[in-house]
Amino acid sequence: FVKVVSPIEDTPAFRAGLLPGDLIVRLDDTPVKGMNLNDAVKMLEKAHELRPLDGYIADSVGWAYFRLQRYKDAAQALEEAVLLTPGNWTVNDHLGDAYWRVGRKLEARFQWKRALSLDPEKEDIPKIT
């Protein structure tokens, strides 16, 4: 199963009312039980090809790369996500994390400060590095 960490505003998951800790059992018609992160990345990449202007999909691709320790790819995808959804604190935070991992420390700090300036919920503030 896929565990929801934090649903991003204005996404189908958010609109459906998913909460942190919820488990996703299917993506469209595909069961996620037994799916590994590499398989999930392939699905996300395909979704990104179909909807290249969706910043939330770009963020999901970037964060999946990050989880696979493909930090350079993550930074590239997350830069695109921030361009498409500049006002989302989670996307800016993700880019900060990727920048930190590729040694772009000053840019990482900028993204984290930007994320904090976008008024995250009080309980989310400690999550922003």
PyMOL commands that set and color helices and strands:
alter all, ss='L'
color gray80, all
select helices_A, chain A and resi 12-15+37-50+55-67+71-84+89-101+105-117+122-127
alter helices_A, ss='H'
color red, helices_A
select strands_A, chain A and resi 2-3+23-24+26-27+30-31
alter strands_A, ss='S'
color yellow, strands_A
deselect
rebuild
show_as cartoon
